[in-house]
Amino acid sequence: MPRLELALVVAVVAFSGLLLVMRPHGSAPPSPYCRGGSPLAGVYHSPRLEVKKRCAVVSGVVTNVKFEEFDGDVHIGLRTDDGEGLVVEVIPQDRAVVPIPDTGAHVTVVGPDVWDTAHDWPEIHPAWWISSGRIVPASNRELTRVESLLRDGPSEQEGSQ
């Protein structure tokens, strides 16, 4: 029987070694709402954004909500629970599934943590999930406009964008 016991010990050690080598080395995403692929997919003029974290979760109070006519994004001012100011943007392609919160609401948002180099401020852009609000789908005109912008790239008409 010593051979059988030795064989079992060797098998257990080998199996344990395989588990250590084969286990995933990355950590789990911070939220199930994190998306795969490019974190800036569908964002107009994305080269202005520096991705600091591909998926972040932030909570705070909504200070303002503005529907941008130029690119169809919804800009949401957020005072984070840490007291910092943050811009959260919902792109037109996601407005059918990502709710737009009301001013004064306490929300949690999920999306890429980026630095907007054109405006010199931090953003969650695009927001992939917001914990509360109402769905305000983009109009066909807004969707057509953003498709055109994405196809043609940045222009001189950006204005306040």
N, C-alpha and C positions, 0 to 999 in steps of 0.2 A: 503493500500500500504506500510506502514512502514515495514511489515514483508517481502515483496518482496525485498525491498531495503536492508534490513538487510541480507537476504539470499544471495543477489548478492555480498555484501561487504564481507561476510564470504567466499563465493566461490572464489572471487578474491584473498583474503588474503591466502586461502589454496592453490590455484593454484600457487601463487607467492612463497610461502614456498616450494612447491614441486620443482619448477624450481631451487631454490637455492640449495636444497639438491641433486637433480638429475643431475645438470650440471657437465660436466667433470672437474676433478680437475687438470689433467695434461695439460701442455702447448702443443701447436701445434709443430710438428717437424720443425727444421730450414729450411728444404727444402723438396719439394715433392719427391726428389730422395732418401731420407732416406729409409732404408729397415727395415722390421720387422724381428723378429727371432734373432738368435745369431749374433752379429755384426762381429764376427770373422769366420763365416761359410766359409769353403773352404780355410782357411789360413793354410799353412804348419807351423808346430811347433808353434802353437798359444799360448802355455803357457808362452812364453817369452814376450808376449805383455800384458801390463796393460792398460785396457780401461779407458781413462780419461773422454771421452764423447762419447756416443754411436753413435751420428751423428753430425758431424761438417761441416761447410762450410768455406773454406779458399780460398783466392785469392792471386796470386803472379806471378812472372816471372819464367819460367822454365830455370834452369841453366844447366841441363844435363839429358840425357835419356840413360838408360842402360838396355839391355835385358839380364836377368840372365839365364844362361844355366841350373844351378842346379835345380831350382824349377819352372822355366818358368815365374816368376814374372817380370814385367817391373818396374824398379826403376827410379823414376823421382825426380830430385833435384828441389826444389822450394824455391825461396827467396820470402817470404810472403810480402804482402803490409806493414806489420809492421816491416820488415827488418830481420825477423828471418829465420833461415834455417830449412827446413822441408823435409822429404823424403815421397814421395807419391808412393804407390805400387799398381799396377794393377795385379790381379791374373789371371792365364791362363783361368780359367772358365769364366771370365768377358771380356776377350779381344775381343770377337765377338760383344760386345755392348758398351764398354767403350773406347773412342778414346785415342790414344797416341799423346800427343802434341809435337810440334817441340821445340827445344831449342830456347830460346828468346821469346817465345809466352807468353802473359799474359793470365792466365786461372783461372777459379774458379773450385775447386774440392769439392766433397761431399763424406764423409765416416767417419768411426770411427776415433776419435782422440785417438791415443795410444802412450804409451812410450815403446820403444824397449829396454828391459833390457839387452839383449845380446850385443847391440851396443851402448847403452846409448844415444839415440837420439829420438826426437819426429817424429811421422809418421801419415799419413792418410793411414790406411791399413785395409782392402782393399778399394781402391777408387771405389765408386759405380757410380760416374758420373764425367766427366771432360768436361768443356764447349767447347773445340775445339781440333782438331787434326784429325788423320786418324785412321780408324779401322784396326788393325793388328791382325787378329785372331791367336790364338795359333795353332800350328801344331798338328796333331794326336799324334806325338811322345811326344810333350810337355804335352799334356793332359793326355796321358797314364802315363808319368813319375810322374806328380803331383798326379794322382789317386793312384799310387803306394806309393808315399811318405806319403800321407794322411792316407793310410791304414796301413803302416808299422811304421810310426812315425819317430822322429828325428834319425839321424845316425851320425857316426863319420866322414862321408864324406862331411859334410856341407861346409867345406872350408870357403869361404868369405861370406857365406849366412848370 
